Structure formats: structure tokens, C-alpha cells
Amino acid sequence: MKKSVKPSDNPAFNTLITPKASKTITTLPDGTSVVLNADSKIIFNNDFSGATREVTLSGEAYFDVAHNPQKPFIIHTDKADIRVLGTVFNVKYYAEDGIFETSLIKGKVEVSLNDKSHKK
């Protein structure tokens, strides 16, 4: 008899991909609003049950992060990590362009470049 797979039986990660010439708007499990730009991908945990709320981004996304000082929100890219507690900002990193940028709209962010982790 085959056992049915329940969400608790496997890693609970979602991958959201936006094709070229399109945008996707989504709300993450913690209430954070994300607008994923064209040709972009975000990977996130279904429930953010750990000590932090972490996502991995490839491409460009606008984040309106739900405020929760006990659980920092961290965005990982190949170039840098961005840590926030509750703020509004944009992150852009398309690997093929090699340009990383973040634009702060409201609040505070901490950016740590992966090749210069001692600098923030």
C-alpha cells in the first residue's frame, strides 16, 4: 500500500517563477507582500517556522515586509544578503547582468556582500 505524502513529510519550500514580460504579486506566509518582476524567481518556506524568515531571489522583487522584530526577514541572492525587520524596498540581481542593487523606500536594511562579508 502506498503512503500518501503529507506536507509535513517533505521539505516545505515553494518556488514562484515569473516569466518574461509579466509580473506576479503574492503574499508570503508571514503577511509580507511581494511583487516579482519579469524573468524572476523566489524560493521560500511554507511557514517561516524558524528563528528567521528567509527567501532566495533571482531577478527583481519589490518587498513590503511584515513587521516582526523577533524574526528578521532575510533575502539571499548570489551577490549579497539583505536583512530587514519590517520595511519597503526593491532588490534587483539578474546573474547574467552582474549588477546588484537595492532601493530603500521606507525603513532600514542591512546589506552584506557575499565576497566582503565583514562589510555591511
Backbone torsions as a table, in degrees:
resi	resn	phi	psi	omega
1	MET	NA	130.9	179.5
2	LYS	-82.2	134.6	178.7
3	LYS	-87.0	132.5	177.7
4	SER	-75.8	142.3	-178.0
5	VAL	-86.0	126.8	178.2
6	LYS	-103.0	155.7	-179.9
7	PRO	-53.7	-33.2	-178.9
8	SER	-73.6	-12.5	-178.4
9	ASP	-86.9	-10.2	-177.5
10	ASN	-136.7	163.8	178.3
11	PRO	-57.7	131.5	-173.1
12	ALA	-96.3	64.9	178.8
13	PHE	-111.9	140.9	175.4
14	ASN	-109.3	144.6	172.7
15	THR	-121.8	125.8	179.3
16	LEU	-117.6	122.9	-177.5
17	ILE	-120.4	131.9	176.5
18	THR	-107.7	123.3	-179.9
19	PRO	-71.6	169.4	177.7
20	LYS	-58.6	148.5	177.4
21	ALA	62.9	35.2	-178.6
22	SER	-152.9	163.9	174.1
23	LYS	-133.8	151.6	177.3
24	THR	-127.9	133.3	176.0
25	ILE	-110.7	130.5	-180.0
26	THR	-144.4	160.7	174.2
27	THR	-117.4	125.8	179.9
28	LEU	-77.1	167.1	-175.7
29	PRO	-57.2	-24.0	-179.3
30	ASP	-90.8	-0.7	-178.9
31	GLY	99.1	-3.3	177.5
32	THR	-66.6	132.9	178.0
33	SER	-94.9	134.5	-179.2
34	VAL	-131.2	131.1	170.5
35	VAL	-109.8	111.2	-177.3
36	LEU	-93.7	120.4	-176.4
37	ASN	-76.6	174.7	-178.3
38	ALA	-56.7	144.7	175.9
39	ASP	55.6	43.7	-176.8
40	SER	-127.6	159.0	-179.6
41	LYS	-142.0	139.5	175.1
42	ILE	-130.6	138.0	176.9
43	ILE	-119.9	131.2	-178.0
44	PHE	-148.6	157.8	178.7
45	ASN	-77.1	145.8	-179.5
46	ASN	-62.5	-29.8	-171.6
47	ASP	-131.3	-4.4	-178.7
48	PHE	48.7	46.4	-174.5
49	SER	-79.7	-12.0	-178.2
50	GLY	-81.3	-166.8	-178.7
51	ALA	-75.4	-17.5	178.4
52	THR	-130.8	163.6	173.5
53	ARG	-109.4	112.3	-173.5
54	GLU	-122.8	139.5	175.0
55	VAL	-132.9	155.5	174.5
56	THR	-115.7	130.6	-175.8
57	LEU	-122.2	137.2	169.2
58	SER	-128.8	119.2	-177.3
59	GLY	112.3	-134.8	-175.8
60	GLU	-136.9	137.8	178.7
61	ALA	-148.9	145.6	174.4
62	TYR	-103.0	125.1	-176.6
63	PHE	-115.0	134.1	167.5
64	ASP	-118.3	92.3	-169.2
65	VAL	-78.5	130.5	175.1
66	ALA	-65.2	129.1	-176.9
67	HIS	-68.3	125.6	175.4
68	ASN	-160.0	88.4	-176.2
69	PRO	-61.2	-21.2	179.4
70	GLN	-78.9	-17.2	-177.9
71	LYS	-132.9	90.2	178.8
72	PRO	-57.7	149.0	178.3
73	PHE	-102.8	125.3	-175.8
74	ILE	-125.4	128.6	176.1
75	ILE	-107.0	125.3	178.1
76	HIS	-103.1	133.3	167.7
77	THR	-127.6	172.4	177.3
78	ASP	-65.8	-23.8	-174.7
79	LYS	-95.8	-35.6	-174.4
80	ALA	-159.6	165.3	173.1
81	ASP	-115.9	141.8	179.3
82	ILE	-122.7	128.7	-177.0
83	ARG	-116.4	129.9	-179.7
84	VAL	-139.7	161.0	174.6
85	LEU	-108.0	-30.9	178.3
86	GLY	174.3	107.2	-173.3
87	THR	-163.8	175.9	178.6
88	VAL	-123.7	124.9	-177.6
89	PHE	-161.3	169.2	178.9
90	ASN	-121.1	142.9	176.0
91	VAL	-126.2	134.6	178.5
92	LYS	-133.7	120.9	171.9
93	TYR	-154.2	99.8	172.1
94	TYR	-98.9	116.1	-174.0
95	ALA	-54.6	-38.3	-177.7
96	GLU	-67.2	-24.4	177.0
97	ASP	-84.9	-29.1	-179.1
98	GLY	72.3	11.2	-179.7
99	ILE	-109.4	126.9	177.2
100	PHE	-111.3	133.1	174.0
101	GLU	-149.3	148.9	172.5
102	THR	-132.2	138.6	-179.5
103	SER	-118.5	117.9	-179.4
104	LEU	-85.4	126.7	177.5
105	ILE	-98.1	-46.1	-178.4
106	LYS	-155.3	137.9	176.7
107	GLY	101.7	-148.1	-178.5
108	LYS	-138.5	145.6	172.9
109	VAL	-134.1	155.8	174.8
110	GLU	-121.6	121.4	-178.1
111	VAL	-109.0	127.2	177.1
112	SER	-119.4	112.0	177.5
113	LEU	-71.6	135.0	-174.8
114	ASN	-63.5	-32.4	179.9
115	ASP	-87.8	-2.6	178.6
116	LYS	-140.6	58.4	-172.0
117	SER	-60.4	-20.8	178.9
118	HIS	-77.1	-14.5	179.8
119	LYS	-101.7	134.4	178.7
120	LYS	-129.9	NA	NA
